Amino acid sequence: MPAMQILTGLTVAVMGGDAREVTLVEYLAEVGATVKTYGLPVKGPNIVTCPEPEECLIGVQALILPVPGVNEQMELSSAYLKVKPIINEELLSLLPAGTPVLVGVARKPLRELLEKHALDFVELMQLDEVAILNAIPSAEGAVQMAMERMPITIHGAKAMVLGFGRTGQTLAQLLENMYAHTTVVARDSAQLARAYAMGLKVLHFQELIDYLRDVDVIFNTIPAPVINGEILQRLPSATLIIDLASAPGGTDFGKARELGIEAVLAPGLPGKVAPKTAGMILSRVVPGILLQKMGH
């Protein structure tokens, strides 16, 4: 757990979310913040449960929204609410201009609304500290999915990792440590050099098309349409594809179905496979951001 950062005197709203936010609320309350919650089954000292979203926002110095934020219809992401509230102008106008709003990912409509109300928002998933740590449960979750779906062990399997950013690096290392024959595929020459320096087999994206005959599992981390029809047609039909890129992913899922190739879209794995860890990652980072924004 991170070193204690005392938040006494701060009142923070946490609206919506899942088990990650429950862990975060417990931690913020533990380090002295008063936490007003909406749509979370969490109780304890310093935690105030609000029956309405409006009530949750009155008198707070910061707002924390769930990691996925809101959907395109501006409905708040929440695992525990049957009816999801709409995050609209009326609601956000309860916050004074300049109020910090922390959210994992701010989709365009939410971003525009936050900017319109001059709210000081931070996208947590864009921060290296969060993204690098989140790569661990993402990689473990991806390997777990592959183990559940493949008729062979990871040990000795021929695996490809597309992309060598934070998740790609952690995933390729994990696969290699489990004795999979791991090849990293990327366009960026610096990324390929880093993968090579780590003892991994590397391929430039342009070469990929010639190396598809002999692969058991492909993990994609690139948020662009990279696994297209041309690539899918060359894959053995027993190949498993696990796409970790944010929706809609980087795979032509329709074409994969047509060819009988199993392709799974699996974004947001930290919250699904290791919510406690993902919540602790947020707990490492959020108090420091709050203190910085409040000028403490």
Secondary structure, DSSP 4 states (H G I P E B T S, - for coil): -PPP---TT-EEEEESB-HHHHHHHHHHHHTT-EEEEES----STTEEE-SSHHHHHTT-SEEE--TT-B-TT-BBPBSS-SSPPB--HHHHTTSPTT-EEEES---HHHHHHHHHTT-EEEEGGGSHHHHHHHHHHHHHHHHHHHHHH-SS-STT-EEEEE--SHHHHHHHHHHHHTT-EEEEEES-HHHHHHHHHTT-EEEEGGGGGGG-SS-SEEEE--SSS-B-HHHHHHS-TT-EEEE-SSTT-SB-HHHHHHTT-EEEE---HHHHH-HHHHHHHHHHHHHHHHHHHTT-
